[in-house]
């Protein structure tokens, strides 16, 4: 019922993309489950070496024969070149690109290798630039999303990007159920990208305490902080992050702020206190009430979306996008 141009372009059954999530929370098991359920699973490259990324790709390939993608974090040109060659070697033909160095022509680099590229953008300005570089699809992501975010909310961002570019647009940020899916299609998008709700599935690699924190969180329990990457990232609040943000607001010396940020990063790497482990979750976390499996989640979204569209008399027009 919801076959769109995105399905044809990516070779998937449903126009649903799983947003890449680093930090070892969304590995091959989750990515393969999303692809097997008819969507597009996406591996993260952030924090992974090229060897680790190759292993992730091969593990995912062993779990699914369906298309899946890899998200490339444009941290350095050297890594991007190696990663692009790795995708070609491993037969991965779909890539999303995340927040990184905006001076790197990552889209053009990937297009040289015949890879379908879908950049995640926070503004119309970025969408236009990346379309000009050759992007096949633009993923317009509002500030409600988890992970790296911009400042524009999804509701105003998505239709403006749709109007500005000629390539298909995928909606992201603040989408976690059938209502968000239908709204995205109504705004002109050809599909959705979700991250936070997939973290609560049985197939994600969140530890039990992190998963419980996510399920108990409300829409007010996230915070945007540069503590972990130097760029604004939306995560679930922790005592450590809130304390760091307070120091920053109160004008603590730059060297002290930097040192304490490094300590937060070390805690994340050591993983010795699960209460302080960051979870890159969006404001949609308030809708996450229980743990389900991926197939159940996607099926529920599609079933309820059809009911919504039928009730509103929208099914014929939205399904044909």
N, C-alpha and C positions, 0 to 999 in steps of 0.2 A: 504493500500500500504506500510505502514511503521511499520508493526507488527514485533517486535523483541523479543528476549529472555526476555527483561525487562518487556514486556507486560504480558507474561506468568507468570513470577515470582511474579508480583505485582497484577495481575488480573485487569489490566487497558487496555484501548483500544489503546491509543497512547503513545509512549515512551517519554513523556514530564512530568517532575517533576517541581513543583513550589517550589523554594527555600524558606526555613523558614525565616521569617523576624520578629524580635522582635520589641519592641517599640510600640505595639498596632497599627501597620499599616497593618497587614495581619491576620485578625481574621477569625472566622468561616465562614463568608459570602464569602470571597475570596477563602478560602480552599475548601469549598463545591462547589463553582462555577467551580473551576479547575477540581475537581473530576467528577462533573456532565458533563463536556465537554469532558471527556475521558482521562484526565491526572491524575496525583496524586497530590492532594493538601497536604500541610504539615503545621501543626501548629507549632509555636515556643513555647519553654518553657522558654527561656531567659527572666528574669524579671518577671516571673509568679510564684505564689505560687502553691502548689499542688492542693489547692482548686480551684484557678482560672483556672488551667490547666484542671481539671476535668470538670468545667463548660464549657470551650471552646470545649472540646471533645463532650460533650452532646449537645451543641448548633449545632456543625457541624453535628453530627449524625442526628439531627432533620431536617437538610437541604439536606442531601444526604444519599442514601443507597449504594453508591459506596465506594471503598477503599480510605482511606486517611491515612496519617502518622503523626507522631509527631517528632520534632527535639529535642533531649536532649542535653542541654549544660552541659558538664561535669565539673560543678563547684565544687561539693562536692560529696563524695561517698554516704552520707546520702540522699541527694536529688535524686541522680541517682537511688538508691534502691527504694525509695518511688515512683518515677516516673515510674520505670519499673513495679512495682506492680500495679500502677494505670492503665497503659496501658493494662495489663492483665485483671484487673477488668472491664475495659470499652470496652474490645474486640478489641482494636487497635493492629494489628499484624505487623505493619511496622514502623520502626524508622530510622531517619537519626541522625547522631551525628555531633556536631559542634566543634568549637575551645574551648578547655578547658584544664583541667589539664591532660597532656599526661601520667602521672603515673597511672591514673585511668583506669582499664581494663573494660571500659564501654561496649565494644562489647561483651566480654565474659559474662558480667552480663546480658545483654539483651538476648543473645543466651540461657542462662539458662532458660529464660522464653518463649522460642520458638518464639521469635520475629525476623522477617526479618530485618537485620541491614545493613544500607548503610552509612558508614562514609564519611564525606567530608574531603579530604586531599589536602595539598598544594605541596607535593613532592613525588617522587618515594619511598624514605625511609619510609615515613609515610604509604604509600599504602602497602608496604610489611609487615610492622609491624601489621597493622590492618587486613590484609588478614590472617596472622598467628593466630590472635586472633579469627578468625572465621567470618569475614565480608562476607556477601552474595554478595554485590555489592560495588564497590569503586566509589565514586564521585570525580573525579579529577578536582579541581577548581583552575583556574589561577588567577594571581594577578589582572586581570582586573575586577574581580567580586566586588560587593558591600559587605559590612559587613567585617568580619574577613578575612584577606587575608595573603598569603605567598608572596614569591618574584619571583616565576617562572611564566612566561606567559603561557597562555592556549595552544598556538600552539606547543611549544616544550614539555609541560608537558603531554598532553593527550596521544600522541602516545607512549611516554616512559613508562607511567603507563600501557597502554594496553599491551606493550611488557613484562612488568615485572611481572604482576599478571595473575593468571589463572581464576579469577572470572570476571564477566561482569563489564565493566567500563562505567560510565555516565560522559559526558563532561559538565563542568560548567565554567562560567567566560567569559564575553564578547559575550554571545549568546543572540540574541534578535529577530531574524527573520529567514526566511526560509534558507537564505544563511548560517547562522551559524549552523542551524540544519543539513543541508546536509554536511557541512564541518566536523562537529563532527562525523557523520556516516562514512565519508571518512577516518577519522583519526583512525577508529577502535572502536569508542564508540557505545554502543547499545541504547543510548538515550541522552537526554539533561536535564539539570536543569537550570531554568531561575528564576530570582528574580526581577530585576529592571523593566522589561517591564510589569510585573504583577502589580507593584505599580501604574501604570498609568491607570489601568482599573477602570471601574465604581464600581466594587465590593471591591476595596481596601478601607482601612480606613484612607488614607491620608486626611488631611484637604485640602480645596480648594487651599490655598496659597502654601502648600507644593507640591501639584500636579502641580500647575502652574510653580513652581520653577523647578520641574523635567522636564516638557515639554520644558521649555526654556533653559535648560542646554545643554552644548556642551560636547564633549569628554574631554575637558580641565578643566571642572568645578567640578571635584572630587578631594579629598585629602585623603591621608592615614595618620591617626593619632591615637596615643594611649590615647588620652585625655579622652575617655569615658569609656574604660574597662581596660586600662593598656596594651592592646595588639593592634597591628595594625588593624585599621578598616577603610575601604574606605567609605566616606560619601560625600554628596554634600558640597561644600565649604560654610562656613558662615564667617562673619567678626570676630566673636568670636574665631572660630577655627583657622583661619589664624593668628590672633594676638597671640594666645597661641603658635602656632608652631614657630612664629618669636621669642617669648621670649625664647622658648626652644633652638632654633638654636643659639641665641646670648649668651647662657650660663647663664640665670637667675638662682638664687639660687634654689636648689631642693625644699625647703619648699615652696617658692613662686610659683613655677610651680605646685606643688601638690595642693596648696590652690586654684589657679586659675582653675585647672582642676575640682576640686570639685564644683566651682561656675558654670562652664559650665554644669556639671551634674545636678545641682540644677535647672538651667534654663530649661533643658530638662524635668525634672520632673514637674516643675510648668507650663510649656507650655504657659507662659505669653507673649512670643514674638515669633510668628511663623517663623519670619525670622531667628531666632537662633536655631530652632528645627532641629536636625540632621536628614537627610534622608540617609539611607544606600543604596546608589546607586552605580552601577558600571559604567565603562567608556562607556558602550553601551548606556548610557542615551542620547547621541547625536542622536540616531536613534528614540527616543521616541518623536513623533510629535503631538499626539493627544490622547484623552481619548476614549477608546473603551471598549466593554464588553469582558469578558474572552472567551466566546464561539466564538466570532468574531475573536479574536486574534489567538486562536489555529487553527481555521478553515483556516484563511489566511495563517498561516505558513505551514500547510499541503498542501494546494492547490498550493502555490508557490513552495514548495519543490518538488512536483510531476512535475511541469513544468520544474524546473531546471534539475531534473534527466532525464526527457525525452529528453530535449535538449542536454544533455551531454551523453546520452546513458547509464546512471548509474542505472536506476530504478530497474532492476532485481537483480543486485548484492547487492545494499544497502538495499532493502526491505527484503532480506533474512537473515540479520544479527540477 
